[in-house]
Amino acid sequence: MKAPHASDPPSSDPPYAPGTRYTPDASDTTGGTRTSRTSRGGRAGGKGRAARAPRHDDLRRTFPALPPRPGAARDFAATWWGNAWVESMEDTALDAARLQRGRAYAGRGLVDAITVTPGRVTAYVHGTRPRPYRTEIRLRVLDEADWEELLDAAAARPDHIAALLDKEMPHALAASADLLPSAGDLTPDCSCPDDGYPCKHAAALCYQTARLLDQDPFVLFLMRGRGESEVLADLTRRNATRSAAERTSAAPAMPTVPAEAALRPRSLPALPPPFPVPVVPGRPPVYPQVPGAPDPLALDLLATEAAVRAHTFLTTGLDPVGALTPWQDAVRLAAAHPGSGLTASSRALYRDLAGALDRTPTDLARAVAAWHQGGLAGLAVLEEPWDPPAGPFDRARPALAAADFPHFRPWRNQLSTPSLQLRFGRDGLWYGYESDRDREDWWPRGTPDTDPVGALTALLGR
């Protein structure tokens, strides 16, 4: 923990522009010193042996400063592994305000070139002073046993290798050896006088590092101790060894039948009797909650519905929902789910079903109430006004008036008061509806009846 400073002595050095790589001079105590070497047998500026080109270092990569990213979204990173990196820092941060300032620094592009080596991420981060601060984040490198487990898991799955080559990080591979850091795995350090954990400069570096991981997940392998070339070479070797073992292993002998015996005419035994039809449809298995997999509740609902339809078709030869429209089937599915939109799981179901058909959850809840009231006919009464012929509809108002309900006004197949409504269905039944007074927000209520007075009595609960 660094001791806080009230102030630092003013510096006469010129300010450094964010986005340019800061190179410390010999007097910069935060960045260390840099010495100049000449090739063996030569002098600087002389005629010695030509300097060799530097050899590629797979264990050290320096990335140019990332451009500013104003107005970053809620998730600073674009991938699940980039956001997991950020969460490992945010979960142990002691000051949310410093995190916000660090996020703003990163969004404004105040982090210079980032250098990644095993167990360490380093960069200069600009602050309020002219000279930037040397900032680093340290984490544990994997030991040999962890690497063996990780590389064996990757080599065993061709799709994992393909994903890595496409700059993707499979969930299962990252979890096989705790490749991603968890809370407390990252250790920040900075040359600034702030003793926050982390300070805003270290937080900015962490956020920008997440963007590097978005672009290339092999950066995470380098942080854990091995470079991209070494990892790919090891995977190539393991894959070749596995392929060679598969080619040399003897294939099991296949049973054979002489062609003459196969073509000889013969009588076949009778087919066994069909299995008896179960009394009730079977229950689907329990689906686990796996990241990236479909919602277990949705899978259970769809599997249960498929089993019920198959059982009905097997016993009756009819498909009860084959002729429904997508909207009618969505209403049926929601109506069959317990909870009626009141529990968290049913609210999610209503939201997803309604969104798939460009409807609102309120539209779906109202339609489900109509389905509970009268099935497909009740849904038609909710959504399809019509003009009934002379007869029962014309006799309804006198019957209601005789029962001391004289204030219903007619419109097409509906009889309404400011808060009560009766709708005449094409099936000859009267359906009750209710609304807050003068709101015209009608919801199905009560039990359908051939008698309008009976339907109204059920609606009023008398």
Disulfide bonds with the S-S distance in Angstrom:
none
